[in-house]
Amino acid sequence: MDAKTKTVTLQNWIGGEWVDAGNGETFDVLNPIDDSVYCHAAKGTGDDLRAAVAGARSAFPAYRDTLPKERERWLLRAAEIMEERKAEFIDCLIDEIGSPIGKANFEFDKCLTMLRAAAGMCRNMRGETIPSDAPGKFSMTIREPLGVIAIITPFNVPLIKTSRLVSNALALGNTVVQLPSEMSPHLSILMAEVYHDAGIPAGAYNVVTGFGHEIGDDLTGNPDVDFVSFTGSSVVGQHINEVCAKNKTPLTLELGGKSPTVVLKDADLEKAMPLAARSIFMYGGQLCIGSSRFYVERPIYEEFVKRFSMVASKMGMGDLRDPSTVIAPIISERQRNRVRTHIEDAVKKGAKIAAGGEWEGNRCQPTILTDVSEEMTLCRQETFGPVTSIYPIDSYEEGLEKANDTEFGLSSAIFTSDIDKAMHFAKHIGAGMCHINGPTVHDEAHVSFGGNGESGVGREGTDADMEAMTELKWVTIQL
Ligand code: NAD
């Protein structure tokens, strides 16, 4: 079967059964490189989500009592099965969401480490003993799973998000209902096959494919959901926050960004340049932690713009299966319009294009803008494309102030050889993550990943999810 023209129709995975959408409807999933039909997927309904939550609820009592060594074995086996099926996953990452092969391999490898790190959590669900003021009382906490976890994932790194969040939830004895992006349902369906074949019991993991803006409230507003993990745009995150508040459902929100990179005059430009390019052009800039603002000290500003523009103009835009290709198609017409409008608006209001600005099919060339000012939409809003702005600064202090002048607070970076300034920046930047002499784009399974303000609430990662997806119960024994 030609990977680009799969005619399969994906079904929902509920309670260990493949089922059509309740009303039998399906929708087309498009390959973003040329908008051809990649596959069809069940157009899940609110009732489908309610059935999935009910399935996860009824699976929970038995699943929570599974042994750590069983969950550990299932998750490690899932990683093995994925390795056996690597070619399918890579094809899917390329044809369903337009990942260049380098990004597809990167995401696939990350996914394996996420699964294995999750397996390591199973034996670490620990409480503690607590000294008691009451004579003869033995006091302790025990850590328990929360119950049913709703996981809503975006299109851009669907495998990383599924392997991390779903696996962490399952490792801790929770059951899961996932609503993947309508633009990447196949990757979650492949994961459902993997989890099932690895031995995860029926009902512990459920997937409903469909349109979040139509049916999402039936998941996040369901009183039988004990925790919501949402990754996506800030606008949708705000809505979900409001829906969850009604039932007091705890949640984490991993949202958008406008991540800054400050480059001081003592930076090693030779080393910084490829890292700067990775920060914004990987997967065509469709990464939440992409750096869409560069603040460069004036003595090296011209040189930085020149070199960065040169690097940008050489970024591969060929076949997605060619390892030299970096630039991905923008996922949908709606997103393409956003990227187009942001560039046009900036240019109309006086911004200069130092590199790129043109389109090749559904791909926007890596674009660097200078002379960007406040009244331009992209100055403050997330573009989510291969577009960045470079601003001159007169001092480190000005760079820090400008970097902090944003509603977002996800990732950040500084390039300098001055350790004092670097550490000062790390302490004073209002972002959840800071990389010194490294790109804003970085993630590992066990770190606390996440941001502040418009970039979200809470953190994810093995340690953070241990806190978020379990609760401590205080138990005493009067001896
Ligand atoms: P999106 O907000 O459009 O959609 C994300 C998910 O939310 C999809 O599955 C969608 O179906 C669902 N959804 C939409 N309305 C909903 C509702 N009312 N209830 C429940 N679910 C609903 O985002 P996207 O375009 O898929 O992804 C891009 C965005 O995600 C960018 O803003 C990016 O910065 C952000 N993102 C953040 C992180 C992070 O970890 N902080 C990681 C990846 C992407």
Residues whose N, C-alpha, C, O or C-beta is under 5 A from the ligand:
A	BS01	NAD	I152 T153 P154 F155 L179 P180 S181 E182 G210 F211 G212 H213 G216 D217 T231 G232 S233 S234 V236 E254 L255 G256 G257 C288 S455
